Amino acid sequence: MTAVQSPRANVLLRGGPASQMSEAERVRYVADPALSLKIQRGNRYEHFEPTPETVSHDGSDLQVFAWSRVTYVAE
């Protein structure tokens, strides 16, 4: 078995519930940083939109994704 490294973090989530998330949840890898991001959290989805802003974090430049809205899972 060979070890596979996970992709390097490339985005930082900001706003909305991101303030309630741990740093490990807010800093993450997104395959296509030009597209919106939807994260399931319990009975809802938190939506984040890419911005042109970048921030430096642990020696890497991360694109900022800003919270835009919440939608709920249909029962």
C-alpha positions in Angstrom: 0.0 0.0 0.0 1.3 3.5 -0.9 0.5 6.6 1.0 -1.5 9.2 -0.9 -1.3 12.8 0.1 -4.5 14.7 0.2 -4.8 17.8 -2.0 -3.4 21.0 -0.6 -5.9 23.4 0.9 -6.7 26.2 -1.5 -9.7 28.1 0.0 -10.8 29.8 3.2 -14.5 30.0 4.1 -15.6 33.3 5.6 -18.8 34.6 7.1 -22.1 32.8 8.0 -21.5 29.6 10.0 -17.8 29.7 9.2 -17.3 31.6 12.4 -18.7 28.5 14.2 -16.5 26.1 12.3 -13.0 25.0 13.4 -10.1 26.2 11.4 -9.8 22.7 9.9 -13.3 23.0 8.5 -12.8 26.6 7.2 -9.5 25.8 5.4 -10.1 23.2 2.7 -9.4 22.0 -0.8 -11.9 22.7 -3.5 -11.4 21.0 -6.9 -12.8 23.9 -9.0 -12.4 27.2 -7.1 -14.4 29.1 -9.8 -17.7 27.3 -8.7 -20.0 27.8 -5.8 -19.5 25.5 -2.8 -22.3 23.7 -0.9 -21.6 22.1 2.4 -24.1 19.9 4.3 -24.3 20.6 8.0 -27.0 18.7 9.8 -30.4 19.4 8.1 -29.1 22.3 6.0 -26.7 23.3 3.3 -24.4 26.3 3.7 -23.6 28.0 0.4 -20.3 29.9 -0.2 -19.4 31.9 -3.3 -15.8 32.4 -4.6 -14.4 35.9 -4.4 -11.3 37.4 -6.0 -9.8 38.0 -2.6 -6.9 35.9 -1.3 -5.3 35.6 2.1 -2.0 34.2 3.3 -2.3 31.2 5.6 0.5 29.0 6.8 2.7 30.0 3.8 0.0 29.4 1.2 -2.3 31.9 -0.6 -5.9 30.8 -0.1 -8.9 32.1 -2.2 -11.7 33.4 0.0 -15.2 32.0 -0.3 -17.9 34.2 1.2 -21.0 32.7 2.8 -24.1 33.6 0.7 -27.1 31.6 2.0 -28.5 28.6 3.7 -31.0 26.1 2.3 -32.7 23.2 4.1 -32.8 19.5 3.3 -36.4 18.5 2.3 -37.8 15.8 4.5 
